[in-house]
Amino acid sequence: MINIRDIKTDPACQPDQHDLAVITAIYRHHVLNGTANFEIEPPFSSEISMRIGQSHAAGYPILVDMHQNTICDYSYAGPHKRRAAYNYTFEDSVYVSDDQCGDSIDGQLLLQLIEAAGSRDYYQMMAMIGESDNTALIRLHHVLGFNHIGTEQEIGFKFGRRLDIVYMQRALKPAPQSGST
């Protein structure tokens, strides 16, 4: 059973130290074993806690998949760019545990992230996918309505090889008239 909750809106879902350790372990696995993101050194749980706090304070959705009261997978939205004109656009991130403790798939997390963001004041959603060979993640974004808008070739270097970044974009709702947000 999929049990996805929004940390921002569900008080029962506020992460404690154990939850932060689980989220940190999931992220650590992806940093050390994958090319979905370009971090080389996994951050400590204090850094993850700070990132979650900043996203929470900024109003971005942060979703967790709970299985037997344990966080298995998580997704979150974050700023696309730090300039004010980008305030209505965000980037998605989805991290699925290596041990598959729940039965959710990253598609459910991403779909619910799209729905959560669309119910807020966001109009565009961006995906920056590390490595153009990541066909499963590219296909997932495409199936959920994202369009490929470009590729930066060989912009990263991890695990002894050059990596691309694939940019995908999805409109969440029609943009407002000029002059309004």
C-alpha positions, -999 to 999 in steps of 0.1 A, spaced: 0 0 0 13 34 -9 11 59 19 26 92 7 23 122 30 33 159 27 57 169 54 46 205 50 9 199 56 8 167 78 19 174 114 21 137 121 47 134 94 73 159 107 106 141 105 124 133 137 161 123 141 154 87 130 135 99 99 163 123 91 188 94 94 167 73 70 164 102 45 201 108 47 208 71 41 186 70 11 202 102 -3 237 89 6 231 57 -14 222 78 -45 252 101 -41 277 72 -37 261 49 -64 243 70 -90 245 98 -114 210 113 -108 226 141 -89 261 155 -91 270 156 -55 302 137 -49 303 136 -11 271 127 7 260 154 32 255 147 69 220 145 84 224 181 97 228 193 62 198 173 50 178 187 80 188 223 70 177 216 33 144 202 44 139 231 68 146 256 40 122 239 16 96 237 43 100 274 52 97 284 15 65 264 11 78 237 -13 61 203 -11 82 176 6 66 141 3 75 109 20 64 74 14 57 57 47 57 19 52 52 5 87 59 40 102 92 43 84 101 66 56 110 45 25 112 70 -3 109 108 -6 105 136 -31 106 173 -28 105 205 -48 131 232 -46 139 264 -63 147 262 -100 170 293 -97 175 317 -69 164 349 -87 130 363 -78 116 360 -114 118 322 -111 96 321 -79 68 303 -97 90 276 -112 106 247 -93 127 216 -97 117 181 -87 138 155 -69 127 119 -62 148 94 -42 137 58 -38 153 36 -11 177 9 -23 160 -18 -2 125 -11 -16 110 -12 19 77 1 5 57 -8 -25 56 27 -40 75 36 -72 91 69 -80 62 75 -105 37 78 -76 59 101 -57 65 123 -88 28 123 -97 18 134 -62 46 161 -62 31 174 -94 -4 175 -78 9 192 -46 28 218 -65 -1 225 -90 -24 232 -60 1 260 -49 13 290 -68 37 272 -91 32 272 -129 62 254 -143 81 223 -131 116 215 -142 136 183 -141 173 183 -143 182 146 -149 219 137 -144 231 115 -172 214 113 -206 216 74 -204 191 75 -175 163 64 -199 140 51 -171 138 85 -154 136 104 -187 107 81 -198 89 85 -164 90 123 -168 79 121 -204 49 98 -194 39 124 -167 38 152 -192 73 166 -193 89 177 -225 126 175 -233 139 210 -237 176 205 -239 208 187 -229 240 201 -215 266 177 -228 295 165 -206 289 192 -180 296 170 -150 323 145 -140 315 116 -116 328 81 -113 355 87 -138 333 98 -167 317 129 -182 280 133 -176 252 152 -194 222 169 -178 189 165 -195 164 193 -190 127 186 -190 98 209 -183 61 206 -175 34 232 -172 14 228 -141 -14 252 -150 -19 281 -174 3 311 -168 -15 341 -155 -21 372 -176 9 396 -179 13 419 -150 0 394 -124 16 364 -107 
